[in-house]
Amino acid sequence: MSFKFFDKLSQDFSELLNDEKEYNVVIEVDKEENRKSFTSHSVVLRYRSTYFAKELENIATNENHVKTIIKPNISAQIFEIILKYIYGGVVNIENIETKLIYELMIVANELEFEELSEKLGSYFIESKDSWLRTHFSRIYHSIFDRNLINSTESAQKEVAENSTKRRLDLDEPSTDYQRDTIKLQSKKIKTTTNNCNELKGLNRFYNDIITKHPNLIFESEDFILLQEAELISILENDNLQLEEIKIWDYVVKWGIVQNPTLPKNLEEWSKENFKTLKTTLQQCLPLIRYFHISEKDIWEKLKPYKKILGMQLWDDLNQRLLFPNQPVKSLVLPARIISNLELFQNINERISTIINEEHLAEISSWIDRKSTIYSLANVPYKLQLILRGSEDGFQPQTFWDMCDGYAGTIVIAKVAGTDEILGVKSLVLPARIISNLKLFQNINERISTIINEEHLAEISSWIDRKSTIYSLANVPYKLQLILRGSEDGFQPQTFWDMCDGYAGTIVIAKVAGTDEILGGYNPLAWDNSTEGIYMETNDSFIFSLKNGNIQNSIFSRVKYKEWALFYRSSNSKIFFGPSFGNGEFSMNSFISDFTQDKKCWCSNRDFYEKSIRKDFGSFSIVDYEVFKIVKK
């Protein structure tokens, strides 16, 4: 018989964290503005963590015999939890927002704490599956980036080196190349997935979603931002629940968007244009199940792009249509296994964590003004979750952002420290009667805290396409403030809510840690009701203004008017704010705060004349403003 005293052992070891005398390791975490140091003991780190054992092996001690480990990409809040786990084996996730628990799981995985990362992965699948679905694109990208992309790129490089000549010849058969690509990539991706033991549960979870509900990613505006390796991994799936011709359409769309210089009208395409598209899609085309596409779709959808298929494949497709039983030279992949599942069925119909079926029966009877409570079998309503505080956050603004436009709703709250459940059902009230008065006229005409009069003169001259800058006395415009981040909040959704309907606006942002002032002009109206579309205009532009150590402004007008601005779909506006071109100036945040997670960026995608930043890395902002440009 043995007695185990793990609780006491955990408690005593945790006390070591407060020992400031015997430590010999300092771990610095977080960015400079939030930098925090933790003391630790090398013997504990070595025996509890293979990751830190390797780190300590390569770090020299200072004159005080202390080693310093620097981890700027790990937040202090997350690392404090990790350190308590190392010493005490305890992780308390009560009252922690779901997104922080997810970050904790990712950090635990990166630091090779397999036990912790697996436990948290299981927790998400079992208890937070709805949150995982809601944040599908963001999380799938992060998991894929960590698990697949390096090996997939290696596979692509190997195939490319062996097949360069063949893939660039549009008239040469592509059969051998198809076989090489499929065999090599399948091997590489499967190997990488199997090696990722820590997140294998989440891998299975997301692969299952992609298989059963591919439209979640294909029909999102994020689809065009997929990396090639991500798209390949999806196309390899034999159980993808989507018609093959739709898969073809999405693949072609993805390839075209990666090459913004391609003519909009297919009839204007040259041989070089087709070669460009074929080169872009060289790893994807062999994964299409061409011989399981209908004759109608072959002629309507494939024929316009037959030059990217290769002569042999096109001839074989025609032969199969005329003589179905004759063998062909091209590789014939098996048809995808399509089930009879109703895609997306009940994907958002999630059960409340606060009320039960009896509560719903009561509420339903009150809604219908019944004198008796419905029986459970006869409840005429079901619940569709819009917001859950423990998953989406407890900020009042989040409530207004996420519930905007919904009628016939119930709000349910669990009171802290009691058994009380309180709630209210919303009523659909008639619209207010608005007179013709210009309400609040001039109330928002406030001076910018970011730009000055000289900046306004520059911007005004760009709007009017002047070759010289207006003098300060002759500036024809004034600013009317619509939104200021430091006053109205830095959530992406706030931008769409407050700027909806305004045309002729400028967005101005102050970059954190630099003198940079970036911005863009949109002559069109911002539209909160769009569902992921590019907006066309010749008059938009982006810019970087001279300020502090930056001596000269940079002005960049739209180059391809069809891709001037990207208006996000409703379910992505919680992450993505204004976006000019294909990310030439884009304000984003996956934690709903432009100032925190460095997800704003200025890419060099060629949709605008020039890049407005030399540094293409992502960044956070200090503040931002949106103004309507008004004639004086």
Residue pairs with C-beta under 8 A, 6 or more apart in sequence:
6 89
10 88
10 89
10 90
11 88
13 44
13 87
13 88
14 84
14 87
14 88
14 90
16 41
16 44
16 87
17 39
17 40
17 83
17 84
17 87
19 39
20 39
22 41
23 39
23 40
23 41
23 66
24 41
24 42
24 61
24 65
24 66
24 67
25 39
25 40
25 41
25 42
25 45
25 56
25 66
25 67
25 68
25 69
26 37
26 38
26 39
26 40
26 66
26 67
26 68
26 69
27 37
27 38
27 39
27 40
27 68
27 69
27 70
27 71
27 79
27 83
28 35
28 36
28 37
28 38
28 68
28 69
28 70
28 71
28 72
29 35
29 36
29 37
29 38
29 70
29 71
29 72
29 74
29 75
29 76
29 79
30 36
30 72
30 74
30 75
30 76
30 79
31 72
32 72
34 75
34 76
35 72
35 76
36 76
36 79
38 79
38 80
38 83
40 83
40 86
42 56
42 67
44 86
44 87
45 52
45 53
45 56
45 86
46 52
46 53
46 56
47 53
48 86
48 87
49 86
49 111
49 112
49 113
50 112
51 111
51 112
51 113
52 69
52 111
55 69
56 67
56 69
59 67
59 68
59 69
60 67
61 67
62 68
71 79
74 82
74 107
75 103
77 100
78 100
78 103
78 104
78 107
79 107
81 91
81 92
81 104
82 104
82 107
82 108
82 111
82 113
84 90
84 91
85 91
85 108
85 113
85 116
91 104
91 116
91 119
93 101
93 104
93 123
96 104
97 390
97 393
98 128
98 131
98 390
98 391
99 135
99 591
101 120
101 123
101 124
101 128
102 124
102 139
104 120
105 116
105 117
105 120
105 121
105 124
105 199
106 142
106 146
108 116
108 117
108 120
108 198
109 117
109 146
109 198
109 199
110 146
112 198
114 197
114 198
117 198
117 199
118 197
118 198
118 201
121 198
121 199
121 200
121 201
121 202
122 201
124 131
124 132
124 202
124 205
125 132
125 201
125 202
125 205
128 391
129 205
130 348
130 350
130 385
130 388
130 391
131 391
132 139
132 202
132 205
132 206
133 209
133 216
133 347
133 348
134 391
136 206
136 209
136 216
136 217
137 216
137 217
137 220
137 222
137 572
138 575
138 590
139 202
139 206
140 206
140 210
140 217
140 230
141 222
141 230
143 199
143 202
143 203
143 206
144 227
144 229
144 230
144 233
145 227
146 196
146 199
147 192
147 193
147 196
147 199
147 203
148 189
148 192
148 193
148 229
148 230
148 233
149 227
149 229
149 230
150 192
151 188
151 189
151 191
151 192
152 185
152 188
152 189
152 192
152 228
152 229
152 232
152 233
153 229
154 188
155 184
155 185
155 187
155 188
155 189
156 185
156 228
156 229
156 283
158 184
159 177
159 180
159 181
159 184
159 185
159 283
160 167
160 282
162 180
163 177
163 180
163 181
163 282
166 172
166 174
166 176
166 177
167 174
167 177
167 278
167 279
167 282
168 275
168 279
170 271
170 274
170 275
170 278
170 307
170 308
170 310
171 310
171 311
172 310
172 311
172 312
173 310
173 311
173 312
173 313
173 329
173 330
174 285
174 286
174 309
174 310
174 312
174 313
174 330
175 312
175 313
175 329
175 330
175 331
177 282
177 286
178 285
178 286
178 330
178 331
179 331
181 282
181 283
181 286
181 287
182 236
182 286
182 287
182 331
182 333
185 232
185 236
185 283
186 236
189 232
189 233
189 236
193 200
193 203
196 203
207 237
209 216
210 216
210 217
210 234
210 237
210 240
211 237
211 239
211 240
211 241
212 241
212 341
212 343
213 241
213 343
213 344
213 347
214 234
214 240
214 241
214 242
215 242
215 343
215 344
217 223
217 226
217 234
218 242
218 246
218 250
220 532
220 569
220 571
220 572
221 532
221 566
221 568
221 569
221 572
221 576
222 572
223 250
223 253
223 254
224 253
224 254
224 257
224 258
224 582
226 254
228 283
228 284
231 251
231 254
231 284
232 283
232 284
232 287
234 240
235 247
235 251
235 284
235 287
235 288
236 287
237 336
238 334
238 336
238 337
239 336
239 337
239 339
240 247
240 336
241 336
241 338
241 339
241 341
241 343
242 336
243 338
244 288
244 289
244 290
244 292
244 293
244 335
244 336
245 293
245 294
245 297
245 301
247 288
248 288
248 293
248 297
248 301
248 302
249 301
251 281
251 284
251 285
251 288
252 277
252 281
252 305
254 281
254 284
255 277
255 280
255 281
255 284
256 262
256 277
257 582
258 280
259 276
259 277
259 280
260 560
260 563
260 582
260 605
260 606
260 607
261 560
261 606
262 269
262 273
262 276
262 277
263 269
263 273
264 562
266 304
271 307
274 305
274 307
274 308
277 305
277 308
278 285
278 307
278 308
281 308
285 308
285 309
286 331
287 333
289 333
289 334
289 335
289 336
290 302
290 309
290 313
290 317
290 330
290 333
291 317
291 320
291 328
291 330
291 332
291 333
292 335
292 336
293 301
293 302
295 321
298 317
298 321
302 309
302 317
306 314
309 317
312 329
312 330
313 330
316 328
316 329
316 330
319 326
319 328
320 326
320 328
348 384
348 385
349 382
349 383
349 384
349 385
350 383
350 385
351 383
352 360
352 383
352 385
352 412
353 388
353 390
354 412
354 413
354 414
354 421
355 363
355 412
355 421
357 376
357 379
358 376
359 421
360 379
360 381
360 383
361 373
361 374
361 375
361 376
361 379
362 373
363 381
363 410
363 423
363 425
364 374
364 379
364 380
364 381
365 372
365 373
365 374
366 425
367 381
367 425
368 380
374 380
386 402
386 403
386 406
386 409
387 398
387 399
387 402
387 403
392 398
392 402
393 592
397 489
397 491
397 494
398 491
398 592
400 497
401 491
401 493
401 494
401 497
401 574
402 493
402 574
403 409
404 497
407 426
407 428
408 425
408 426
408 428
409 425
409 426
410 423
410 424
410 425
410 426
411 423
411 424
411 425
411 426
412 421
412 422
412 423
413 421
413 422
413 423
414 420
414 421
415 421
415 422
444 480
444 481
444 482
445 478
445 479
445 480
445 481
445 630
446 481
447 479
448 456
448 479
448 481
448 508
448 625
448 627
449 484
449 486
449 623
449 625
450 508
450 509
450 510
450 517
450 623
450 624
450 625
451 459
451 508
451 517
451 545
453 472
453 475
454 472
455 517
455 545
456 475
456 477
456 479
457 469
457 470
457 471
457 472
457 475
458 469
458 543
458 545
458 553
458 555
459 506
459 519
459 521
459 543
459 629
460 470
460 475
460 476
460 477
460 629
461 468
461 469
461 470
462 521
462 541
462 543
462 555
462 557
463 477
463 521
463 539
463 629
464 476
470 476
475 632
476 631
476 632
477 629
477 630
477 631
477 632
478 630
478 632
479 627
479 628
479 629
479 630
480 627
480 628
480 629
480 630
481 625
481 626
481 627
482 498
482 499
482 502
482 505
482 626
482 627
482 628
483 494
483 495
483 498
483 499
483 624
483 625
483 626
484 623
484 624
484 625
485 594
485 595
485 621
485 623
485 624
485 625
486 623
488 494
488 498
490 589
490 592
490 593
490 594
490 595
490 596
490 621
490 624
491 574
491 589
491 592
491 593
492 573
492 574
492 575
492 576
492 577
492 587
492 588
492 589
492 592
492 594
493 573
493 574
493 592
495 577
495 578
495 587
495 626
496 526
496 528
496 568
496 573
496 577
497 528
498 626
499 505
499 526
499 578
499 626
500 526
500 527
500 528
500 529
501 525
501 526
501 527
502 525
502 526
502 626
502 628
503 522
503 523
503 524
503 525
503 526
503 628
504 522
504 523
504 628
504 629
505 521
505 522
505 526
505 626
505 627
505 628
505 629
506 519
506 520
506 521
506 522
506 626
506 627
506 629
507 519
507 520
507 522
507 578
507 585
507 587
507 624
507 625
507 626
508 517
508 518
508 519
508 624
508 625
508 626
508 627
509 517
509 518
509 519
509 587
509 594
509 600
509 621
509 623
509 624
510 516
510 517
510 621
510 622
510 623
510 624
511 517
511 518
511 619
511 620
511 621
511 622
512 595
512 619
512 620
512 621
512 622
513 619
514 619
515 547
515 548
515 549
515 550
516 544
516 547
516 550
516 613
517 544
517 545
517 547
518 542
518 543
518 544
518 545
518 585
518 602
518 612
518 613
519 542
519 543
519 544
519 545
519 585
520 540
520 541
520 542
520 543
520 578
520 580
520 585
521 539
521 540
521 541
521 542
521 543
521 629
522 537
522 540
522 565
522 578
522 580
523 537
523 539
523 540
524 535
524 537
524 540
524 565
526 567
526 578
527 567
528 570
528 573
529 570
530 567
530 568
530 569
531 569
531 570
532 566
532 567
532 568
532 569
532 572
533 566
533 567
534 562
534 563
534 564
534 565
534 566
534 567
535 564
535 565
535 566
535 567
536 561
536 562
536 564
537 558
537 561
537 564
537 565
538 558
538 561
538 564
539 558
540 557
540 558
540 564
540 565
540 580
541 555
541 556
541 557
541 558
541 608
542 556
542 580
542 581
542 584
542 585
542 602
542 608
542 612
543 553
543 554
543 555
543 556
543 612
544 550
544 553
544 554
544 612
544 613
545 553
546 552
546 553
554 610
554 612
556 584
556 608
556 609
556 610
556 611
556 612
557 608
557 609
558 564
558 580
558 581
558 607
558 608
558 609
559 606
559 607
559 608
559 609
560 581
560 606
560 607
563 581
563 582
563 607
564 580
564 581
564 607
565 578
565 579
565 580
565 581
566 579
566 580
566 581
566 582
567 579
568 576
568 579
574 592
575 588
575 589
575 590
575 592
576 586
576 587
576 588
577 586
577 587
577 588
577 589
577 594
578 585
578 586
578 587
578 626
579 585
579 586
579 587
579 588
580 586
580 608
581 603
581 605
581 607
581 608
582 603
582 605
582 607
583 601
583 602
583 603
583 605
584 602
584 603
584 604
584 605
584 607
584 608
584 611
584 612
585 602
585 612
586 600
586 601
586 602
586 603
587 594
587 600
587 621
587 624
588 594
588 599
588 600
588 601
589 596
589 597
589 599
589 600
590 597
590 599
591 597
594 600
594 620
594 621
594 624
595 620
595 621
595 622
595 623
596 620
597 620
598 618
598 619
598 620
599 618
599 620
600 618
600 619
600 620
600 621
601 616
601 617
601 618
601 619
602 611
602 612
602 613
602 616
603 611
603 616
604 611
604 616
